[in-house]
Amino acid sequence: MAVKLDVTVAPLERDRVFKGCSLVTCDEKVFSDASTLAREFAAVKNDVAGRVMPVVTAVCAGNAGDDGTYRYFMGDEVEKRGGNKGLEELLVPAGTLVAVVPVKFHMEASAALRAAQVRQAFYDGWLPGSCYECASDELGFADVELYHYRKRRFRRAKKMVLNLMFVLREKTGA
């Protein structure tokens, strides 16, 4: 199934700072570690001060090291750096060139599958034909999943919104 992407590329106007926790994992353990990380973050979530409203939660896998392990982070966006003692920080600095791609899905249960499909369509389809390249070496990660909830217009229910934010730079010598 072809995935149609709605890609917006622009430098960040402000720092995007997330406070939370992480663990070290590998591809073989990432799915079991995801639930462990979610439990660990749930235990410290109430300690996150200065959250951005509406609350935006980031999930990010760092670049793999030589041994195949990487940092797997989960945290909420905060207004500024510092504070929140005991919590880890993920920073995407102002000026970083990013592509933001909405992930559309009908049921929350299908969000992970749709995110994987959008990620593959971005890296295998959109990116090679663009004037950009992945800049994962600059920040230690290639992309961030951004989750938040918004109220539905005519209902009391809330809808989960998922965007993928890819870290880019312009291709050199192309």
N, C-alpha and C positions, 0 to 999 in steps of 0.2 A: 504494500500500500504506500503510495507516494504521500509524503508529508509536505504540505505547503507551509512555508515559513514566512512570518512577518518580522523581519529583522530591522532593528533600529540601532545604528552605530553612532556613538558620540562619546566625547570625553566626559568623565564624571565631573560635575560641578562642585561636589563636596566630598569629603571623606565618607566612606561607608564603613562603619565600625560595628562589629558584632561581638558580643560577650557570651561565653558559654563554656563548653567543655569539649574535649576530644579524646580519642584513643588511637593507638597505633594498630593498624590492621593490614590485611593483604587480600588479594582477590578471592582466595579460597575461603576466607572467614568473614568477608564484608557483610553478607546478609545476616548472619547470626550476630555480628558485632553491631549492626544497625539498631537492633532492638535493645542491645545493651547500652549503646550510646543514648538512645531515646530515653531510657529509664534514668540514666545518670543525669541527663539534662533536665528531665522533669523534677529531679530531686533538688536542683539548684536554680531552676527557672525563677522562682520567687525572689531570689537574691539579686537578680539583674535590676540595677537601678538606672533611671534615665532612659527608659525605652522610647523609641520612636513610635508614634501613633499614626495609623494603626500598626499594631505589632507586626514586624517582619522577622521571620525566622529563616536563617541561612543554614544550608547543609552543603558541605564542601569536602571533597577528597583532594588531598595534596598530591604532588608529584611523587611517584614511586622512587625509592632509593635503590641502590645497587642490590640490596637483599630482597627487593620486591615489596617492602612494607611502605606504608604511607600514613599520614595523619588524616583522620576522619573527624571533622569538626561539625558541631551543631550549636547555634547560639542565636540570640535575639539582637536586632539592631538597636544601638544606643546613640544618643545625641553626640557624645564626644568621647575621646580617648581618656584613659585613666580611670580611677575609681574602681568599683566592683572588685575589691580584693579577693583573691583566691579563684577568680574566673579567668579563663584564657581569652585571648583576643584574636580576631581575624580582621585585618585591615585591607580595604581596597582604597588606595589614596586618591584624592582629588586629582584630576588630570589623566587618570588611567583611561585608556581607550577601551570601551566595552561595547559589545553587541548584546542587546536585550531582546529575548525572543519569548513571547507568550506561549505557554503550553496549554492547549485547549483539550478539555476532557469533560465527559458528562457525569461520571461517577468518581468519587475520590479514590475508590479501589483501583481505578485504572490510571491514576496519575503517574505512578512509577513507570509503567509501561509506556505511556505517552511521552514522558520525559526522556526515556531511552530512545524512542523513535525520533524525537525532535533533535536530540543530541547527535544521533547518527546522521540525520539529514543535514545538520549544520556542518559537521566535520567532513563528511564524505561528499556532500553536494554543494552547499552554498560557499563554504570557505575556500575550496580550491579555485573557484571561478571568480573570487573577489580580489580586491587589491590589498587584502589583509592576510596576516598569518597569526597563529596562536602564539601568545606571549607568556606561556606558562612558566618559562624560566625566570621571568622577572619577579613574580610574586610567589612562586612555589605551588601554584594551582592553575588549572586551565579554565574552570568555570565554577559558578556557584548557583545552587538552587535556592530561589527566594520564594517563600510561602507567606501568604497573609490571607485574612478573611475579610470579606466585604459584605455589607448588608445587601440583600436583594431589594430591588426597587418596590415591588408590590407584595412582598412576603416578609414575615418575621424571621425567616430562616437566614442563615449566613452561607455564603459560598466561598470555598477555598479557591484562591487564585495562585497559580504557579508561573513564575518566570524563570528562565535560565539566563544568567549573565555570563558571557564569555569574555575573557581577557584577551585583547588583540594588540597588534601594532601593524603599521603599514609595511608592506613588503618592500624590501630594499633591492634595487637592481632589477626590478621586474619591468 
